[in-house]
Amino acid sequence: MVASLKLRKDAKSISLLAIFCSMVVSLEAFPILGITDIKVPGLNFTLDWTGIPIVIVFMSFGFVYSLIAIAIMWISIAFRNFPGAAFKGFAEIFRILGIAVGWVLLRNRDVSHGKKLVVYAAISSIFCAVGMYVVNILLLPLFYGIPLEIAVATSALYMPWNVLQAIVNVIGGGAFYKIIPEDLRIAAGFKDYENLHSSEIDPSNADS
């Protein structure tokens, strides 16, 4: 059995994806300190809005396109700050994976959009906090020469901030998606595509 991927390939979808990806790049290339980028005192950690358009891409076009948005974000950071791109890339992947798992768990349930966001945010937070705890322990010594013991302690300090960042991304992205008028979502194909997520991350819809 091979899962059948139903990806939107029409010009309208590609154009809309490009618009959302340009938002991601703009938020990374032109940060506004204190507004789009909020420094956490005492830590090399910044709360930002970059993940919000990525979450909108997931809800609008699905899992695969959200990975494309993350890849474009990674490229926009890597050419000037490769270590930062590595950390940011892993963090966004963990967050989207958490949302995807939440979607799988709720896909056949009659749950309101708000309750779905709470579940998505909770699972995404766990994925990001635990995943980045491990990644930080591995990458902090690699990129910055930090002793392993200090890396372990520092990684623990980052965990609550990764939880907060995941909540901001998921709730923010879900809220922005929901306030798009339904007629515009239908015109853009978003509403129709909500029913096609299963062909991407659930192999039950498969070809023999």
N, C-alpha and C positions, 0 to 999 in steps of 0.2 A: 504493500500500500504506500503510495506516495502522495503527500499532501498537495492539494491544488491551491496554488497561490493566486488570488484574484487581486492584482494590483491595478490601481487606477493609472492609466497611461495616456489619457486624453490630454490635449493641450491646456484645457482649463485647469485641470488638477495640477499639472506640472507648473503652471504659472502661479497658482495659489501656494503651492509648496515653496516655490522660489521666493514669494513675498514673505512667508513665515521664516524661511531661512535667512533672508536679508535682515529681518528683525533680530534674529539670534546674533548674526555677525555685527550688527550695529550696536547691540548692547555690550558686546565684548570689545569692539573697536573704539567706541566713544562712551565710556562709562562716566556717570555723573556721581562723584563722591558724595555720600550722604543721602542720595536719592535712589539711583539704580545700583550703586555699590556701597555697602555699609560695612566698614571695617570692624572686626571684632577686637576689642582692646586686649592686648597681650598675646594674641595669636595671629599667625599668618593665615587668616581665614577671612573671606569676604562673603557676606550675604548679598546675593544679586537676583536679578529677574530673568536671567538668561534661560532658565529651564521652563518658564511659563509658555513661551511660544512652542517649545518642544512638546510640552504636554498637549497643547492645542493641536499640534500636528498629529499626535497619537490619536486623539479623540476624533479628528477630522478624517484622517487618511489611514490610520492603523500603525501597527508595530514596525513594519519594515521602513516606512517613510520616516518614522521618528528616529530610527537609527541613522538614516541618511542625514537628517537635520543635526544629529549629534556629531556625525563625521565632519560636516561642514563647519560646525562650531570648533571642533578639534583642530582643523586646518587653520582656522582664523586665529587661534591662539598659538599653535605650535611654531609658526615661523618666527615668533618673537619671544616665546617663553615655553620651551618644550616641556620642562618639568611641570609647569602649571597646566599645560594641556593634558598631560598624563593624568594628573589628579582629577581635573575637571571632567575629562572624558569618562573615567571610571565611575565617578559620582553620578553623572547623568545616565549612564547605562544602568547602574543599580536602581536608580529611581524609576526609570521606564520599565525595567523588568518587574519591579514591585507593582506598578500599575497594571501591567499585563497579567500578572498572577491574580490580582484582585478582579480584573475583568473576567478571567476564566472562572473564578469562583462564583461570580454573580451573573454570568451570562444568561442563565435560564431562570433567573429569579425576578419577580416583579418588585423592584426596589427603586425608590425615588432617586433622582440625580444627586440630591444632597447627601443621601445616605451612602450612595456609591462613592462619592468623593471622600467621605470619612473613611470608608474601608480602604480605598486606594491610597489615601494619605498614610494610614496606619501601616499598611504592608510596605509601601514605598519607603517610609521612615525606617522600618526595621531592616529592609534590604540595604539601604544606604548607610545606616549607622554601622551595621555589622560588616558589610562589604568594605567600606572605607577604613574601618578599624584595621582590617587585615592588610589592605592596600597601603595604608600609611606606614605600617610597620615594615613593609617590604621596600617602599619607595623612598622614605625619608633618609635611611642610611645610604641608599643608592645614589640619590641626587645631591644630598647635602652633607653626607659623611657623618650623620648623627649616630652616636652609639645606640645599639639595639635597645638597651634599657631605657634610654631617654625617648626613643621612638615609640616604645610601648606606652609610656606614660603620656606622651604628647598625643598619641592616637586616641587615648581614652578621653582626653580633654576635648577633642574634636567631635566626639560622638553626639552630644546634645545639639551642637550647631548643625551637624548633618541632618539630624531629625528636624530641626526647625526649617532648614532649607528645603527639605522634601515637602514639608507641610505647605510652605509658601508656594512652591512650584505647583503642587497638585491642586490645592484649593484655588490658587490664583488662576491657573490654566483652565480648570473646570468652570470657574465662575465666568471668566471671559468667554469661554465657548458657549455657555448657556445664555449669556445676554445677547449673543448674535440672534437677531430676529429669525424665527423659524422659516419664514419664506426665503430669507437669504441663505440659510443653511441648505434648504431644499434646492435652491437655484445653483448653489455651489456644489451640490452633490454630497454634502456632509451627512444629511439625514439618511440617505440611501446607504451610504458607506458604513454607517454604524452597524448594519446587519452583515457586513462582510468581514469583520474582524476575525470571525471564527475560521475562515479559510486560511488565515495567516498563522494563528497561534494555536489552533485546535485541529489535530490531524483527523478528527472524525469525519470531516468533509473531505474525502480523499478519492483519488482515482485508483482503480485496481491495477 
